[in-house]
Amino acid sequence: MKALEIKNLKKTFKSNFLLKQYHVLKDITLSVEKGEVYGFLGPNGAGKTTTIKCILGLIFPDAGEITLMGQPANTSESKKKLGFLPEQPYFYDYLTPVELLTFTGMLFGIPRQQLAKKTHELIRLVGLEGKENIKLRKFSKGMVQRIGLAQTLVHDPELLILDEPFSGLDPIGRKELRDIIFSLKEAGKTIFFSSHILQDMELMVDRVGIILAGQTRKEGKLSDLISLSVHDYEIAFTGLAEQVLTDNHLTFTPRDKDYIVRADTQQESNRIIGIINRGGGHILSVTPSKMTLEDIFLREIKE
């Protein structure tokens, strides 16, 4: 059973007195396994937030299917299993963390005694011990993000949806939030988050989905996407006269007593290896340079 599954999601918005249509989501298809961290990646305007709003039931798609834990996403039972942190969480400024979490827990009908214990556990989890009685109006953005994550966890959801959770955080704040997300994964939670900070995503996710212009362009395990995406090949060799390289129009870089040549494709790499062998050279190594998530993302945009 998938934690989240989306099939052929479409959404159109109308404006100018219904005279013009904007096809925001054209065909979003993805699946999230239980217990994994899934990165939802796309440039601004690709449809990430619109997709999340459809999952949450804040807006309704024109076509397509969304299921949560095997159930239709628009049922009350499904929504009980969801926790959501928006990109810019906002809470009443004059509440303290304890008051906010208590209020949120009451909305979910959690008994008072159980709620008091849960509140203490969540404040400790997000690193706000000692600040539980300070009014939120005195909190930094990073601290508001932490208490926002805490209120997302009050009802112990199975699936967390985080919209740009690292937005506006400094490097220390991002590291601390990553650690919290890792601890939630170890506790068996499924995390689905969108982000434009590719370095954080590459450090965290098990699988990734890339969308562009309202369509799913690529999806899969991050390790598989990177292992199958070779940027170029570095060929190190020795024992070959530079004239042979020049005659074959090869651009080379001297390195100590050997040379380095780069090839864009495997076919080109094989051709260069053949030239070196025929010229009496000795191959030291052939190293493929793997693409990063940023390289893959930028390539999809250019294509």
N, C-alpha and C positions, 0 to 999 in steps of 0.2 A: 504494500500500500504506500502510495506517495504522500508526503506531507503536504505538498502543493502541486497541482497540475493545471496548466492552462493550455487550452487547445483553440487555435484559430480565433484569437480574440480580436475584435474590431470595434472601433469607437470613432464616431464622427460628431463634430461640434458645428453648430450653425451660428451665423452672425449676420449683421446687416439686414435685419428684419427677415431672417431665414432665406435670404437670396444667395448666400455663399456658404459652402460647406468646407470644413477642414477635416481631412482624414488623418486623425492623430495616430490611431492604431489601425494598421492595415492587416497584420497577420502575426500576432504574438503567440508563440507556442514554446512552452518550456515545462520542465518538471524538476521538483526538488525532493531529494530523498530524505527520509527521516534521519535526524541526528547529524546532518551535514551543515556546513557554512556555505551558502550559495551567494555568489557575487553577481549583482545585476548591473551591467555596465552599458553605458551609452552616452553620447554627447548631449549637451543641453538641447532640449526640444525633441529628443528621440522618442519620448513617450514613457519614460520610467515612472514618473509620478502618477500619470494617468492610469498606467497599469496597476500600480499599488492602490489607487483609489477604487478601481474596479474590484480588486481582491477584497478590500475592506467593505464594499457595498456602499461607499459614499457616492459613487455614480454607477450607472448601469450600462453595460456594454450593448452595442447594437447586435452583435453576434458573437458566438464562441461559448466556451464552457470553462468554468473554474470550479475545481474541487479541492476541499481541504480535508485531509485525513480520510479520503474516500467518499466524503459527503459533499453535496452541493454547497458552494460558499455562501449562498444567500439564506441559509437556515440559522436559527438562533443557536443551535447546538454547535455548529461550526464556528461561529463567532466567539463562543466561550473559550475556544482553544487558541485564539489569536491574541497577541500582544503587539501594540503598534507605537513606535516612536517617530513623530514627524520630524522634518528637517529643522524646523525652528519651533521647538516646544515652548509653550507659554502657559504659565500658571498664575493664579492670583498672587500678587506680590507680597501680600501681608500674611500669607500662610507660612508656617515652618515646614521642614521636611516631614516631621512626625504628623503634623496636621494634614498635610497633603496626602500622605500614604494612608492615614486613617480614613479620610474622606473617600478616597478611591476604593479602599477595601469595603467600606459600608455600601457603596454603590453595587458591589458584587455580592453583598449579603454575607460577608465573612463575619463569624461571631467575634465579639469584642476581645475576648481573652486570646483567641487564636490570632487575631489581627495585631495585637500588641507585640506578640512574639515575632510575627512575620515582619512587622515594621522594623524592629531592631535588627533582624537578620539582613534585610535588604539595605539598610543604612550602612551596615558593616561591609556588605558585598560591594557597594559602589564607592566605598572609601570616604564616607561623610561622617564618620564617628567624631564626636566633639562639635559638630555643626548642626546637629539635629534640631536644635531649638533656635537657630538663627533664621530670621525672615528671608524669604527667597529674593526679596528686592535687593539684598546685599550680596547675592551670589554672582560669581562670574559666569560666563557662557559655559565653560567647561563643567562647572558645578551644577548648573541648570540641566545640562545634558545628562549628568549622572543621576540626578533625582528623577529626571524624565524616564531614564531606563529603569529605575527602581519602581516607579508607578506602573510601568509596562509589565512588571513581573509580579505585581500584587496577587493576582488571581492564578498564578502558576500556569501560564499558557504553555502549550506544546510548541507553538510556532511563533517566533518573533519576527516582525517585519520592521526594519529600520531604514528610514529614508534619509540618506546622506548623514549618517550618525557622526562622521568625522569633520563635518563642515564647521569651519571657524575655530577648531581646536589647535592649540600649539603642539609641537612634537611630543612633549611630555604627556599632555592630555590624550593624544592619539594612542600613545603607548599604553597608558593606563586603561583606556577603553578597549583596546585590543585584548589586554589581559583579562578583562571582565568577560568579553565575548568568548574567549577560549575556555574560561571556567564554566560558562553556561553550556557550551558544547559538551564539556566533560560531564556535566550533570544531565545530559541527554536531550537538551533543547535543540530545536532546528532553527537556524538563523538565516533569514533572507534579507540581504541589505543591498541598497544601491549606493554607489559612491563614484565620484570622479577622481578620487585620490588613488591612483593605480598602485602606488607603492604599498599602501595599506592593504589593498585588496589582494595583491600578489602574496603578501605575507600570511594571509588568513584563510583564503577560500579553498574548499575542496573542489567545487565545480563553479563554472562561470557561464553566464549567458550574455551575449553581446547583441544589443538591438540598435538599429539605425533606421531613421525615418519611419518608425512605427512597425518595423518588421524584425523578426529574429534572424540575425545573420550567422551566428555561430554559438554552439553550446557544447559543453563537455567538461571532463575533468581538466583542471588547469595543468596538471602534469602531462596529460596527453596532448593538449593543445601546444604546449611549449616544446615537448619532445618531437612533435611532428612539424614544427615550424623552425626550419633552419635558416638562419640569416645568410651565412656563407660558410666556406670551407677554408681553413688555414692549412697550407701544405708547407711543412718544413723539410728541407733537404740539404745535402752537401755533395761535394765532389763533381760539380758540373761547371763548365766554363760559362762565364757571363755572356759570351758571344752567342752561345746556343739559346739563351733566354731572349736576347735581343733579336736574333734571327726569327724567333717564333712569336715576336711581339708580346712577350710576357712582362708585366710590370712586377718587379721584385724588390724586396727590402733586405739588405744585408743585415745579419745578426751574428755577431762574433765570427765564428768560422763557417756558419751556414747561411741559408737564405730562406725567406718567407715569400710565398705567392698565395694570393687569395683567389678563390673561384666562387662565382655567384650560384652555380648549380652543380649538382652531382655529376652531370654529363661533362661539364667544363672541368671539374676536378679530375675525372677519369682521363680526359684528354691531356691535361697537364702532367699527370702521373706518367702517362705513356711517353711524353716528350722527355721527361727526366730519366726514365729507365733506358730509353733508346740512346740517350746521350751519355750513358755511363754514370749517371748520378745515383745517389743513395737516399731513399726516402727515410726521413727520421720520424715523421708523424703526419697524420691527416686528422685535423680536429674540426668538427662541425661547430659553428657558433650558434647557439640556440637563441631564438627570439624571446624577449621578455613579453609580459602581458601588454606593456605599452606599445611595443613593436607590432604585436598582433592587432591591437585596437586601431592603431594608426593605419595599418595596412588595409583593414576592413573599411575604414572611412574613405581612403583614397580610391579603393575599388568601387 
